[in-house]
Amino acid sequence: MKQNTKSQGTSSTHTPQGFSLFNRDNIKWMIIGLVLIAIGLVMMAGGRSKDPNVFDADAIYSFWRITAAPILIVAGLAVEVYAIMKKSKN
């Protein structure tokens, strides 16, 4: 009978020490995306009224909160997807 000479626990490929899934360029784009998302969330927050019994519709439904901030958050998410999918030059 022929015996199996392959060893069970070893792998034929070795990963280099310090191997990372993302390189410096990917991390830079991820940080840019996170900053865009954070700015969008900060733009949506706030709007405290001086008098809590008075409803200020202009502050709540302003262009910056309803339109610009969500667009900025979606743009940040798109940058994150780009950063994750971007292949390294190597």
N, C-alpha and C positions, 0 to 999 in steps of 0.2 A: 504494500500500500504506500501511496505517496503521502508524505507528511506536509502539513501546512507550515511554512517557514516564516510567515508573517507574525510579527509580535503584536499582541493585542493592545497594549497601552501606549504605543509611541505613534507619533505623527511624522509624516515625511516632510512636512513644511514647518518651518520655524518662523515665528513672527519676530521682527527686530525689536530690541528693547526700546521702550519709549514710543511704541506705535500708538497712534491716535487716529480715531475715526475722522476727526476734523482737523484741518490745518489752520494756520494763523488767519488766512483770508476768510475761511468759513466762520471762525469765531468773531472776526471783525463785523461781518454781516449779521451775525446773530445778535451782537450787542447793539447794532444800529436798529434792528427790528424791535428789540426789547425797549429801547429808548423811545421809539415811535409809539409803541403800545402804552408805555407809562405816561407819555405826554397826553395821549388821547384820553386815558383814564382820569388824569388830573384835570383836563379840560371839562370833563363831564361832571366832576365832583364840585362841591361848593354851592354857592348861590344862597347862602343863609340870608334870611330876611332880618331886618332890624327889629321888626315886630312880628312875632310868630303867629299872630292872629290875622295877619294880612297876607293874602296870596298875591304874589308878584308874577304874573304870567310871562312878562317880558324876560325876567331872569331865568325862569324855568325853561321856557321854550325858545331860547335864543338860538341864532344860527350856529354859534360855536358849540353848543351842547347837542343840538339835535342833528346837525349835518356834518360839521367839520370834524368833531371828535370821533364819531363812528367811522368816518372815512379814514382818518388817521390810524385807528386801531386795525382796520382791515388791511391798510397798506403795511402796517407793521407785521401782521400775520403773513402777508404775501412775501415780505422780505425774509421772514423766518423760514418759509417753505423754500425760497430760493437758496438761503444759506445752507439748509440741510441737503438739498439736492445737488448743489454745485460740486462738480468733480474737481479734484486737485489737478494741477498741471503735470504732476509726475506720472 
